[in-house]
Amino acid sequence: MADAAIAGTDTAPAGEQPRSVRVVLLALMIAMMLAMLDNMIVGTAMPTIVGELGGLQHLSWVVTAYTLATAAATPLWGKLGDMYGRKGAFMTSIVLFLVGSALSGMAQDMGQLIGFRAVQGLGAGGLMVGVMAIIGDLIPPRERGKYQGMMAGVMALAMIGGPLVGGTITDNWGWRWAFYINLPLGAVALVAISAVLHLPKKRSQARVDYLGAALLTLGISSIVLVTTWGGTEYAWTSARIMELTAIGVVALVGFVFWQTRASEPIVPLHIFRSRNFTLMSLIGFITGFVMFGAVLFLPLYQQAVQGASATNSGLLLLPMLGAMLVVSMVAGRVTTNSGRYKVFPIVGGVLMVVGLYLLSLMDTDTTRFTSGLYMAVLGAGMGCLMQITMLVAQNSVEMKDMGVASSSTTLFRTLGSSFGVAIMGALFNNRVEHVMSERAGALGSKMTEKSAQLDAKSLEKLPAAAREAYQHAVSSGTHSAFLLGSAIGVIALVVAVFVKEVPLKGAGPAAAESKDGDATAREGVAEAV
């Protein structure tokens, strides 16, 4: 009974998962938290790290190396899981992440830390994909909706608790424990998964598509570097950015061409023949674009304009994350009970557009209560979209492609976040610099010549007139950034209208008639049992 339920049969009564499945789900949530919490904790510890190791000029690479490695490794982990078995690939990614964490904690200079963070990022690329794909194996899509709240809760906990945990660890134990804290949590996840998770073992005779992996890695790395460096390290029109853009485009075009000829492609292009999968990938990209832009600019606005403490920056996002958690749980429950889901991308798109537009209206007189209400509207929209996109994407492919479907959807969301932070950030910085120059003259230009983002200590040292000018500048910058986000959100809303409501696998008799590979979804059952 337990193995059958784990393999994804419909024999377990609704809502009554065996204890072994619940243990595995707990381990999966721990692994998911490791992936999401890491950057938040490390970000808080960075000033202390730089103080001890030096290398301030290479500071951004501590984050960039991790992000690049994660994005590049994500599709490969998904494909390896499909070819050689989900359990082995997932456990390997956890071990690699823990090795990278241990080495990062032992780093003696900034160069070592950057290299070890890349190792950690390679493992992190498999954590999120592994969690999503294994849940796709464990739980039929019809039942999967009610676990959305669990995943949304982990995300909210990571975003709120990350800065607080990072600050506490750094102040009391030292910055190295920002990495070492991953080891006991990862060990618990490994032991639970090793002992309880039972999935069909696979052994593909085909070779890994190394050329495809290399082209995809080169393309993704180039594009992420363009979005990371553009407008900050280098001007958008500089030769370096143009070179990276050209390399990225050529590599990705070459990758698509090669995928039509590879015997076992990293990303089988036939999955994009499913209209729902393609639409959900696009919605995931836009959700990532908007979500991470909001997470970046909301604390900045509340610190600079509303005078909030930087220490509690995670708590400032509570209205958005709380609404996202509640709505995600409701959406999951309704999806499980009714089998219907199309309404959620549409409602989510509407709320996302409205929420971002409301946030764009904030100025220097907006109260925290009002901004909290605006954030709650955006959070409700995110709650309708975050997990539904993965659920529908997985429901649109055959079981043998579950890993690449999960990794592709995750990759689109990751790329969306990179583009969102870069484009909204460039718009924000340009607007702040313009307003500061307009209101504070030469002093304003000098204040923002290196960065448009000033920390709380720098703000306290400013003359009252300059501080007021900066508050108006930040308000204007967030207005432009959120207005752009609202316009981009309209695309997600339009896309959501074209989603076709295909019966969820495991939804009963109606699902048996689905043309999306329902019979294939049961291939692993006989093997596991």
N, C-alpha and C positions, 0 to 999 in steps of 0.2 A: 504493500500500500504506500509506504513512504517513498520507495524508489519510483513507483509509478507516478506519484504526485510530483516528485522532483523532476522527472523526465518530461512532465507537461501533459499528463493525461487529464481527462475530465471526470475521473472516477471519484475524486475526493469531493465531499459535500462542499457547497459554496461557503466560503468563509471559515472552513475548518482545515487549515493546513497542518500537517503532522509537525511534531516538535522538531524533528530534524530539519525541516524546511525553515522553520522560524529561526533556528540556530544559524543556518547558512545565511539567511537574510540579514541577521544581526552582524555577521562577519562581513557581508558585502557592504553594509552601511558604514562599518568602521573603515574599510578600505576606501570607500567613496569620500569619507571625511578626511582621510589622510591626503588624498589628492587635492581637495578643495581648501583645506585648512593651511597647507604648507606655506603658500605665498603670503597669506594674510599674517601668519605668525612671523615669518622671516622679514616681511616689510617693516614691522614694528622694531625688529632687532637690528635693522641695517645701520642706524647711526652708531650703535655700540660696536658693531662688527668693523665698520670703517675706522673707528677710533682705535681699535686694537691692531687690525691688519694693515691699515693704510690703503693706498690705491683708490683714492676718491674718484680719480678720473675714469676708473673702470667699474664704478658702482652699478651703472645701468646693466652691465653684462651679467651680473649675478641673477637678475630677473630674466634678461633676454635669453641667456643660455638655457635656462630651465624651460621657458616658453617655446623656444625653437625646437628643442629636443622633444618636448611633449607633442607639439603639433606634427612634427615629422614622423614620430613613431606611432601615432594613433592608428592610421590605416593599416600599418604592418601588423600590429597586434591583433586587430580584428581579423585579418586574413589568416594569420597563424592559428588563431582559435578555431576558425572554420576548417582548416586543413588538418590540424594535429590534435584537436580537442581543446575545449574551452578551459577545463580545469587546469591542465598543465601550463597553458599560456598565461592564465591569470596568476597562478602561484609564482611563475617565473618573473612576471612583472612586479609582483610584491617584493620578491627577494631583491631584484635589481633596485627598486626604490629604496629599500632598507639599506642596501650596501651604499648607495649614493648618499643617504642620510647620515650614515655612520662616518663616511669619508669626509662629508661636508663639515661635520662637527669636529673633525680632527685637523681641518685645514690650517696651514701655518702662514699662508699669504693669500692675497686676493686672486692670484692666478690659479692656485690649487682649488680655491673655493668655487671659482667659475667652472673649472673642469669637472669637479665633483657634482656641481649643481646640474650640469648637462647629463651626467650619469643618472642622477635622481629624476630628471625630466624624462629620460628614456623609459624608466620604469613607470612614471606617472601616466605616460601615454596609454599604458595598458590597463590602468586601474579603472578609469571611468568606463572605457569600452568593455572591460571584463564584467563589471557590475551590470551594465545594461544588457549585455548579451546573455549572461547567465540567468538573469531574471527573465529574459525572453525564453530561455529553455525551461526554467522552473515553473513559470506561471502562464497559463493560457491568456491571450490578450484580453478576453472578456473579464477575467479576474484581476488582471494586472493593474487596472485603473485605481483600485483601492490602495495600492502601495505607493501611489504618487505622493500622497501626503508625507510618507516616511522620507522619500527622497527630497522633497521640498523642505522638510524640517531639517534635514542634514545640511542643506544649502544655507538655510537661514541661520542655523547654529554656527556654521563656519564663518559666515560673513559678520555676524554680531560678535561671536566669541573670539574670533581670530586675533584682532588687535588687542583685546583685553588679556587673552592668554599669553600672547607674545610679549606684552609689556610686563606681565607678572613673572614669566619665566626668566626674561632677560634681567630684570631687577633683582631677583632673588637667587637664581641658579647660575646665571651667566648665559651669554648668547649661544654657546655651543649646545645647550639643552633645547634650544629651538629646533634643532635637528634630532638630537638624541631622543626626544619625546616620541618620535615616530616608531622607535624600535619596539617598545613593549606593546603598543597598539597593533603594529603590524604582525608581531609574533602571535597575538591572540587570534587575529584574522586567519593567519596561516594554519594554525593548529585546528581551528574550527572547520575550515574549508577542507583540509586534508582528511579529517576524521569523518565528516558528515556528508559532504557533497559527493554525489554519485551521478556521473554523466557518462554517456557512451564514449568509449575510447576510439580514437580515429588514427589512421595512419595513411596519409595521402602519398601516392606514388609519384605525384607531380613535383617538380622542383619549385622552390620559392622564386617568384619573379623578381630577381635582384635588380635587373635593369629598370623595371617599372618602379621599384622601391627607390632606386637612386634618382631617377628623374623626378619622382614625386617629392622626395626630400629636398632636392635642389630647388624645385619650383616653389614649394611651401616656404622654405627657409628664405628665399629671395624676397617673396611677397611680404612675409612677416618683418623682415629687416627694413623693407621700404616703409611699412606702416609704423615701425618703431623709430627709425631714424629721421624720416621725412619731416621737415619743419622744426626739428630739434637739433640733432647732430649735424645734419646737412640741409641745405635749402631744397625744396621740392624740385626745383629745376636744375639742381647740381648734376655734374657728370656721374658721381657715385650713385645717386638715386636713379638716374636714367639707365645706367648699366645694370643695376640690380633689377629694375623693372623689365628690361629686355631679356635678361637671363631667366627671370621667373616666367615670362610669357612663353619664351621658346621651350623651356623645360616642360611646362604644363601642356603645351600643344604636342610636344614629342611624347609625353606620357599618354595622352589620350590616343594618339596614333598607335603607340605600342600596345595599349590595352586591347585593341581590336585583333592583335596577332598573338599575344601571349597565351600559352596553354593553360596557365592558372593565374589570371590577372589579379593584381593587388586589389583593384576596384573594378569588378565586372560591370561593364557599361550597361548590361541588360537590366540591371536593377533600376536604372533611370527610365526604362520604358514604362514603369508604373507611374501613372500621373500623380497618385497620392505621394509616392516616395519623393519624387522631384519637387512637388509643391511643399512638402514638409521640410525638405532640405533648405529651400529658400526661406521659409518662415523661421527655421532655426537660425539661419544666418542673420536675419533681421532682428530676431529676439536677442541674440548675442550682441549685436551692434548696439541696440538700445539699452540692454541690461547693464553692461559693463560701463557704458558711458554715464549712465545714471549713478552707478555706484561710485564712480570717480568724482563727479561734479557736485553731487548733493552734499557730502561732508565738507567739501571745499567751500561751498556757498554758506553752509551753516556756521562754519568756523570764521570765515572772513566777514560775512555780512551780519549774521545773527549772534556772533560772539560766543559760540559754543566751544567747549573744551575739546582739544584734539584727542585727549585720552579717551573720551567717550564717543569717538567718531563712529564706532560700530553700532552703538545704541541709537544713534541718530537715524539709522536706517530702519529701525524697528517697525514703524507704520507700514513701510513698503514690504518688508520681509514677512511681517505678521499677516498682512492681507494676502500675500502670495501663498503662504502656508495654508491658511483657512480655505481659500478658494480652490487651491490645488486638491485638498482633501475632499471638498464637496464635488468637484468635477470628477475626481476618481470614483467616488461612491456612485454618482449618477451614471457614469459610464458603465460601471460594473452591473448596476441594477437594470439599466435599460438597453445597453449595447449600442447606444447612440453617442456620437461624439462631434459631429460636424458643427453643432451650435457653439462649441467652446472656442475653436479657432476664430470664428466670426465675432463672438462677444469679446474674446480676448483682444482681437485686433481693434475693435471699437474703443475698449477701455484703455488700451495702450496709447492710441492716438490722442484720446481726450486727456489722459493723465499727463502725457508729455506736453501737450498744449497748455494745460493748467500750470505746469511747472515753469513753462516759458514766461508766464505772467508774473512770476515772483520778482519783487524789487527790494529796495533797501528798507521798506516799511512792512514787508510781509512778516506776519508772526509765525512762530514755530508751530502753533496749532493749525494755521492755514496751510503751511507747507506740508505738515503731517497728513492732512486730508488729501492734498494733491498726490503725495507719495502713495497713500493707500489706494487711490484709483489706479495708479500705474501698477502697483503690486497685484491688484486684483486681475489686471490684464495679463501680467506675467504668469499668474497662477493658472489661468486658463490655457496658456500656451506652452509652458516649460516642459511638462512631461507628456502632454498629449502629442506633441510633435514626435517624440521617440516612440510612443505607443503606436501611432498610425504608421510611421515609417517601418517599424518591425512587422506590423500586420500586413504590409504591402509586399513582402518578399517571402521566398521559401525558407524553410528552416536551415538549409545548407548555407544560405547567405546571411544568416542572422548577425554574424560577427562583422562582416563588411558593411551591412546596413547600419549597425550601431556605431561603428567607427566613422563612417561617412557622415552621419548626422551629427556626431560629436565634433568632427573636424569642421563642418560648415559653421557650427556655433562658435567654435574657437576662432576661426578666421573672421567671423562676424565681429567678435569682441575686439580683435586686433584692429580691424578697420574702424570700428566705432570709436575706440579710444584715440586712434590716430587722427581721424577726420574731425570728430567733435572737439578733440584737443587742439588741433590746429585752428579751428574756427574760434574756439574760446580764447586761445592765446592772442590771436590777431585782434580780436575785439577788445580784450583787456589792454593791450598795448596802445591801440588807437584811442580809447577813452582816457587812459592815463596821460597820454601825450596831449590830449585836448584839454583835460581838466587841470593837470599839474605841470604842464610844459616840460622843460628840460629835466626837472627832477623826476617827473613821471616816467620819462623815457629811460632815464638812468636806473630807476628802480626795477624796471621790467626788461632790461636789455639782455639779461641772462635767462630769466624765466618769468613767466606771467603768474606763477604761483608762489606766493610768499607764505612762510610758516607763521605760527602764532607769535613766536618771539620777535620775528622781524616786524610784524604789524604793531606790536606794543611800542617799539622804538620810534615809530614814525610820528611826525608832527600831526596834529589833529586834522589839518586840512588835507595832508597827503593820505592819511588813513581814510578819510571820508571819500576822497577821489578814488581810492582803490576799492572801497566797498561798492561804489557806483559802477566801477569797471567790471568787477566780478559779477555783479547783478546783470550787467549788459552781456557779459560773456556767456553766462548760463542761459540767458534768454535766447541767444543765437544758437547755442548747442542743443537745447531742448526743442527749439522750433524746428531745427533740422531733423532731430529724432522723430518728431511728430510727423513730418513730411515722409520720412522713410517708413514709418509705421503704416502709413496709408497703403504702401505696396503690400505689406503683410495682410492687411484687411482685404484688399482686392484678390490676392492669391487665395485666401481662405474661402472665398465664395465659390471657387472652382474645385474645392475638395469634394471627392465623391465618397459617400458614406457606405463603405464596403463592410459587410457583417464581420464582426470580430471573431477570430478563430476561437473555438471553445465556447461559442455563444449558444450552442444548441443546434436544433435541426436546421435553422436558417443558415448557419455557418457551413453546413455540409455542401451547400450549393455554391459556396464562394469559389471564384475562379482564381484566387490568389494562392494556390498551393496548399490548401488545407490538408490534403492527404499527405503531402510532404512533411507537414508539421508534426506528424506522428511517427516519422521514420525512426527517431531515437528511442521511442517508447519500448519497442520490442527488444532493442539491444540492451537498454538499461534494466528491464525487468528480467 
